[in-house]
């Protein structure tokens, strides 16, 4: 017999949940405008909104080493697997500079329909905790297997990292002699995220939580 006060929220869809203590007793209600999802695809409560231009106020600015036509860098961050960033080269760099420091658990890449031989094969994920120039490597992938249509792959770091800027530096694609394409680059934030390594939900303090989705 509890109440969830949502009177301050705009009209829309919201998903309530109940948090439990370690012993299973009720700890409190909450809600999110992102559906509960216990899987590696969970973007977190702090999931980045879709970009519709190079800069999204309050979040950051996307850029790249080059662009082919209208396949702008920000299209890799627009949440649409049908559009993405493309460069007329077999190598390239896709970059994001946040408006402030954010804590990341990892990232995901998404392939488009067709032309999967243009997706990355070898790359590094570089970041900086304090500047706009990524200079530290958090993840390296070599000889990644071929991609299927709309496939999403998640890459988790050993530990959460503070990030002011990051980039994926692609040194080889899957075989195309003309292009590199990234149709989705999703930063995975610490806040309320599903940890693929431990298979648990964790909160922003990296503490495991017991959360039951109610609708």
KAVENCOR-V601292 format. One record per residue. N is the residue number from 1. RES is the residue in one small letter. SS is DSSP state (alpha for helix, beta for strand, coil for the rest). OMEGA is omega in radians with two decimals (none if undefined). NEAR is the number of other ideal C-beta (glycine too) atoms within 8 Angstrom. Layout:
N/RES/SS/OMEGA/NEAR  N/RES/SS/OMEGA/NEAR
This chain:
1/x/coil/-3.10/1  2/x/coil/-3.14/4  3/x/coil/3.00/3  4/x/coil/-3.08/8  5/x/coil/3.12/5  6/x/coil/-3.03/7  7/x/coil/-3.11/4  8/x/coil/-3.08/4  9/x/coil/3.05/7  10/x/coil/3.11/3  11/x/coil/3.14/2  12/x/coil/3.13/6  13/x/coil/3.12/4  14/x/coil/-3.09/9  15/x/beta/-3.13/13  16/x/beta/3.07/11  17/x/beta/3.07/13  18/x/beta/3.03/12  19/x/beta/-3.13/12  20/x/beta/3.00/11  21/x/coil/-3.11/8  22/x/coil/-3.12/5  23/x/coil/3.09/4  24/x/coil/3.11/6  25/x/coil/-3.09/6  26/x/beta/3.14/7  27/x/beta/-3.14/7  28/x/beta/3.08/6  29/x/beta/3.00/9  30/x/beta/3.11/9  31/x/beta/-3.11/10  32/x/beta/3.03/11  33/x/coil/3.03/8  34/x/coil/-3.10/9  35/x/coil/3.02/6  36/x/coil/-3.13/8  37/x/coil/-3.13/8  38/x/coil/-3.13/6  39/x/coil/3.12/6  40/x/coil/3.14/7  41/x/coil/-3.12/8  42/x/coil/-3.09/9  43/x/coil/-3.13/10  44/x/coil/3.09/12  45/x/coil/-3.11/7  46/x/coil/-3.12/10  47/x/coil/-3.07/8  48/x/coil/3.09/10  49/x/coil/-3.13/6  50/x/coil/3.06/7  51/x/coil/3.02/12  52/x/coil/3.09/6  53/x/coil/-3.07/6  54/x/coil/-3.10/9  55/x/beta/3.03/7  56/x/beta/-3.06/13  57/x/coil/3.12/5  58/x/coil/-3.09/4  59/x/coil/-3.13/9  60/x/beta/-3.09/9  61/x/beta/3.12/8  62/x/beta/3.07/15  63/x/beta/-3.11/7  64/x/beta/3.13/12  65/x/coil/3.12/8  66/x/coil/-3.11/8  67/x/coil/3.06/10  68/x/coil/3.12/8  69/x/coil/-3.09/5  70/x/coil/3.13/3  71/x/coil/-3.00/12  72/x/coil/-3.14/9  73/x/alpha/-3.07/13  74/x/alpha/-3.14/13  75/x/alpha/3.01/13  76/x/alpha/-3.12/13  77/x/alpha/-3.07/13  78/x/coil/3.09/10  79/x/coil/-3.10/5  80/x/coil/-3.13/8  81/x/coil/3.10/11  82/x/coil/3.07/6  83/x/coil/-3.12/9  84/x/coil/3.12/14  85/x/beta/3.11/16  86/x/beta/3.09/12  87/x/beta/-3.12/13  88/x/coil/-3.12/7  89/x/coil/3.07/9  90/x/coil/3.06/9  91/x/coil/3.09/9  92/x/beta/-3.12/10  93/x/beta/3.09/9  94/x/beta/-2.93/15  95/x/beta/3.01/12  96/x/beta/3.03/13  97/x/beta/3.13/10  98/x/beta/3.08/11  99/x/beta/3.08/7  100/x/beta/-3.12/5  101/x/beta/3.10/9  102/x/beta/-3.09/10  103/x/beta/-3.10/12  104/x/beta/3.02/15  105/x/beta/-3.08/11  106/x/beta/-3.13/10  107/x/beta/3.09/14  108/x/beta/3.03/14  109/x/beta/-3.12/14  110/x/beta/3.10/13  111/x/coil/3.09/14  112/x/coil/3.02/14  113/x/coil/3.10/6  114/x/coil/3.10/5  115/x/coil/-3.10/8  116/x/alpha/3.09/13  117/x/alpha/3.08/9  118/x/alpha/3.13/12  119/x/coil/-3.11/14  120/x/beta/3.03/14  121/x/beta/3.13/10  122/x/beta/-3.12/10  123/x/beta/2.96/13  124/x/beta/3.00/10  125/x/beta/-3.10/14  126/x/beta/-3.10/13  127/x/beta/2.94/14  128/x/beta/-3.14/14  129/x/coil/-3.00/9  130/x/coil/-3.08/5  131/x/coil/3.11/7  132/x/coil/-3.10/6  133/x/coil/3.12/6  134/x/coil/-3.07/10  135/x/coil/3.14/6  136/x/beta/-3.11/8  137/x/beta/3.11/7  138/x/beta/-3.09/9  139/x/beta/3.09/10  140/x/beta/3.10/7  141/x/beta/3.13/9  142/x/coil/3.08/5  143/x/coil/3.10/5  144/x/coil/-3.12/10  145/x/coil/-3.11/4  146/x/coil/-3.07/7  147/x/coil/3.01/9  148/x/coil/-3.10/7  149/x/coil/3.07/8  150/x/coil/3.13/9  151/x/coil/3.04/9  152/x/beta/3.08/11  153/x/beta/-3.11/8  154/x/beta/3.11/11  155/x/beta/-3.07/11  156/x/beta/3.07/10  157/x/beta/3.10/11  158/x/beta/3.11/3  159/x/beta/3.06/4  160/x/beta/3.13/9  161/x/beta/3.01/10  162/x/beta/-3.03/8  163/x/beta/2.95/14  164/x/beta/3.10/13  165/x/beta/3.06/14  166/x/beta/3.06/15  167/x/beta/2.98/12  168/x/beta/-3.07/15  169/x/beta/-3.02/9  170/x/beta/-3.12/14  171/x/beta/3.06/7  172/x/beta/3.04/9  173/x/beta/-3.04/15  174/x/coil/3.08/12  175/x/coil/3.11/6  176/x/coil/3.13/11  177/x/coil/-2.99/4  178/x/coil/-2.93/6  179/x/coil/2.81/13  180/x/beta/3.11/15  181/x/beta/2.96/13  182/x/beta/-3.06/14  183/x/coil/3.01/13  184/x/beta/3.01/13  185/x/beta/-2.99/14  186/x/beta/3.02/11  187/x/beta/-3.12/11  188/x/beta/-3.05/13  189/x/beta/-3.10/14  190/x/coil/-2.99/12  191/x/coil/3.01/10  192/x/coil/-3.06/11  193/x/beta/3.07/13  194/x/beta/-3.12/12  195/x/beta/-3.07/11  196/x/coil/-3.12/7  197/x/coil/-3.10/5  198/x/coil/-3.12/6  199/x/coil/3.08/6  200/x/beta/2.98/8  201/x/beta/3.08/12  202/x/beta/3.14/13  203/x/coil/-3.02/9  204/x/coil/3.08/8  205/x/coil/3.13/4  206/x/coil/3.13/7  207/x/coil/3.11/6  208/x/beta/3.14/7  209/x/beta/3.04/10  210/x/beta/-3.06/10  211/x/beta/3.13/10  212/x/beta/3.11/8  213/x/beta/-3.01/9  214/x/coil/-3.11/7  215/x/coil/none/4
